[in-house]
Amino acid sequence: MNINYEAIKAHYAGSDVGNLAAMMAPITEKTAWTEMAGFPYAGTYVGPDAIISGVFKRIGEEWEGYSFTLERLVDGGTTIVGLGNYSGVYRKTGKTMAARVVHVWDMADGKAVRFEQFTDTKLVAAATV
């Protein structure tokens, strides 16, 4: 059993049920979380407070039914890759969004060192205008 894989598997299980504490379990004060350039929350956030306020809080406020559906979780030892889809409705415009996404996690002893998101930012941004 890979502790890194299990930590990210638990993160996504928490996401599925809206359990923020479970989602943040592998995040440390030094975790660098990067949302792709062109994404509405683009940038790098460091630590749980910055990640929650810069990403998750904003998603919750601005989107209805925003979700990430995990299709595949790849165990690369210290690198874990999640492949799936984003979907949701942007509250201000009422427009729906669906976009393919890849999450790359660099891990050490079950904790996230780095997270990086790759997605079609144009599909996401189109819902916001």
TAKAJO-V910660 format. One record per residue. N is the residue number from 1. RES is the residue in three letters. SS is DSSP state (H for helix, E for strand, C for the rest). PSI is psi in whole degrees, 0 to 359 (none if undefined). D_LAST is the distance of its C-alpha to the last C-alpha in Angstrom with 1 decimal. Layout:
n: <N & N>
res: <RES & RES>
ss: <SS & SS>
psi: <PSI & PSI>
d_last: <D_LAST & D_LAST>
//
This chain:
n: <1 & 2 & 3 & 4 & 5 & 6 & 7 & 8 & 9 & 10 & 11 & 12 & 13 & 14 & 15 & 16 & 17 & 18 & 19 & 20 & 21 & 22 & 23 & 24 & 25 & 26 & 27 & 28 & 29 & 30 & 31 & 32 & 33 & 34 & 35 & 36 & 37 & 38 & 39 & 40 & 41 & 42 & 43 & 44 & 45 & 46 & 47 & 48 & 49 & 50 & 51 & 52 & 53 & 54 & 55 & 56 & 57 & 58 & 59 & 60 & 61 & 62 & 63 & 64 & 65 & 66 & 67 & 68 & 69 & 70 & 71 & 72 & 73 & 74 & 75 & 76 & 77 & 78 & 79 & 80 & 81 & 82 & 83 & 84 & 85 & 86 & 87 & 88 & 89 & 90 & 91 & 92 & 93 & 94 & 95 & 96 & 97 & 98 & 99 & 100 & 101 & 102 & 103 & 104 & 105 & 106 & 107 & 108 & 109 & 110 & 111 & 112 & 113 & 114 & 115 & 116 & 117 & 118 & 119 & 120 & 121 & 122 & 123 & 124 & 125 & 126 & 127 & 128 & 129>
res: <MET & ASN & ILE & ASN & TYR & GLU & ALA & ILE & LYS & ALA & HIS & TYR & ALA & GLY & SER & ASP & VAL & GLY & ASN & LEU & ALA & ALA & MET & MET & ALA & PRO & ILE & THR & GLU & LYS & THR & ALA & TRP & THR & GLU & MET & ALA & GLY & PHE & PRO & TYR & ALA & GLY & THR & TYR & VAL & GLY & PRO & ASP & ALA & ILE & ILE & SER & GLY & VAL & PHE & LYS & ARG & ILE & GLY & GLU & GLU & TRP & GLU & GLY & TYR & SER & PHE & THR & LEU & GLU & ARG & LEU & VAL & ASP & GLY & GLY & THR & THR & ILE & VAL & GLY & LEU & GLY & ASN & TYR & SER & GLY & VAL & TYR & ARG & LYS & THR & GLY & LYS & THR & MET & ALA & ALA & ARG & VAL & VAL & HIS & VAL & TRP & ASP & MET & ALA & ASP & GLY & LYS & ALA & VAL & ARG & PHE & GLU & GLN & PHE & THR & ASP & THR & LYS & LEU & VAL & ALA & ALA & ALA & THR & VAL>
ss: <C & C & H & H & H & H & H & H & H & H & H & H & H & H & H & H & C & C & C & H & H & H & H & H & C & C & E & E & E & E & E & E & E & E & E & C & C & C & C & C & C & C & E & E & E & E & C & H & H & H & H & H & H & H & H & H & H & H & H & H & H & H & E & E & E & E & E & E & E & E & E & E & E & E & E & E & C & C & E & E & E & E & E & E & E & E & E & E & E & E & C & C & C & C & C & E & E & E & E & E & E & E & E & E & E & E & E & E & C & C & E & E & E & E & E & E & E & E & E & C & H & H & H & H & H & H & C & C & C>
psi: <130 & 116 & 327 & 314 & 313 & 324 & 319 & 326 & 317 & 324 & 311 & 326 & 320 & 320 & 319 & 330 & 9 & 29 & 95 & 322 & 318 & 322 & 323 & 356 & 320 & 2 & 136 & 176 & 340 & 357 & 126 & 119 & 114 & 120 & 135 & 143 & 136 & 342 & 148 & 335 & 31 & 143 & 179 & 127 & 136 & 124 & 159 & 319 & 316 & 322 & 315 & 310 & 325 & 337 & 289 & 319 & 316 & 318 & 313 & 324 & 325 & 345 & 145 & 127 & 25 & 131 & 157 & 121 & 113 & 126 & 328 & 138 & 120 & 126 & 105 & 26 & 261 & 354 & 122 & 135 & 127 & 127 & 138 & 210 & 142 & 150 & 160 & 176 & 126 & 121 & 315 & 330 & 340 & 8 & 142 & 160 & 141 & 126 & 140 & 147 & 149 & 132 & 130 & 122 & 125 & 125 & 157 & 118 & 41 & 5 & 145 & 124 & 315 & 146 & 137 & 134 & 139 & 121 & 169 & 92 & 334 & 320 & 320 & 310 & 328 & 331 & 341 & 356 & none>
d_last: <44.6 & 42.1 & 41.1 & 37.9 & 36.9 & 37.9 & 35.9 & 32.6 & 33.5 & 34.0 & 30.6 & 28.8 & 31.2 & 30.2 & 26.5 & 27.3 & 28.8 & 26.6 & 29.5 & 28.1 & 31.7 & 32.3 & 29.1 & 30.1 & 33.8 & 33.8 & 31.9 & 34.1 & 33.9 & 33.8 & 31.2 & 28.5 & 25.2 & 22.8 & 19.2 & 18.3 & 17.0 & 13.4 & 12.9 & 11.0 & 14.6 & 16.3 & 19.9 & 23.3 & 24.4 & 28.2 & 29.9 & 29.0 & 28.0 & 25.4 & 24.1 & 23.8 & 22.2 & 19.9 & 18.8 & 20.1 & 19.9 & 16.3 & 15.5 & 17.8 & 16.2 & 12.5 & 13.1 & 15.4 & 17.9 & 16.6 & 19.5 & 21.1 & 23.8 & 26.6 & 28.4 & 30.7 & 32.1 & 34.1 & 37.0 & 37.6 & 39.9 & 38.2 & 34.9 & 33.2 & 30.3 & 28.0 & 26.3 & 24.0 & 20.6 & 17.5 & 16.0 & 14.2 & 11.9 & 9.1 & 10.8 & 8.5 & 6.7 & 9.8 & 8.5 & 11.1 & 11.6 & 14.9 & 16.1 & 19.6 & 20.6 & 23.8 & 25.0 & 28.0 & 30.3 & 33.2 & 35.8 & 39.1 & 41.3 & 38.6 & 36.3 & 33.1 & 33.6 & 30.3 & 27.2 & 24.7 & 21.7 & 20.9 & 18.0 & 15.7 & 12.9 & 11.0 & 11.0 & 9.9 & 7.1 & 5.8 & 5.7 & 3.8 & 0.0>
//
